[in-house]
Structure formats: structure tokens, C-alpha cells
Amino acid sequence: MVRHVILWTLKSDLTNEEKSAVKRAAKERLEALYGTVPSLVRIEVHTGPLETSNCDMMLDSLFEDEEGLAEYASHPAHVAAANACVRPYTAERKCFDFKE
């Protein structure tokens, strides 16, 4: 199994209302990918960080293998969701992939 974790910091010029809307849309669109990408075992988007956090959202996903993660990265549904709901609003993105 391969775990794919992403941490996003949203652009600082977004209002709190805009950030909330971005978080809701990202969670809805990305979690809806379950069942669409064949090797995607689990996907969760966390949007309520504690005050001690230094990012705004986290994606935690699990894939059968590295090939499945690569398939997800280029899958049209994932690309569309990321381009519509995440990338335009992101100031910083951190990724950590590992085998479980």
C-alpha cells in the first residue's frame, strides 16, 4: 500500500469566507474520486486544522501501489478537481508519499 499525503496553504489574499468555500469544494470534489480511480483505497480531506497547524488543508489517501498513485495523478477526474478547486487557490503545497 502507498500513502499519499498533501498539505496545502491557501493564498493569503483570500478572505475567511473564500477559504471556507475552497475547503468545502476541495473536500467534496476530491473525496468524490473514491470509486472513480480504480486503485484508490481511501481518501480523506481534512479542513479543520487546530490553531497549532501551519497549513489549511490536508489530503490523506491510500493506494494499492505506486502505479495506482501514478494513475491517480494523471486521472482526468483528479486533474479536473485539482484544477477547479485547489490549484488556483494554493500558495504552497507539500507532498509526502510512502509505503505502508
C-alpha angles and dihedrals in degrees: 000000000000123000118209115195124181127185118196132193112198123224113280094227092066116103120235089255091052091048090051091051092048091050093049093048094045092049093048097045098041096044089049088066089078106108092020100074106056100217096042105116099175139355130185131171115203115203106167108077122182119246089259091065124099098201135058107224140016131202116203114185137164128210134187092239146335091279089057091052090051090049090051092050092059099030109126093229092053093045091049093049093047093047093048103038111020119020098057091054101040124107095175136013127191123188131195119180123180144159118253 
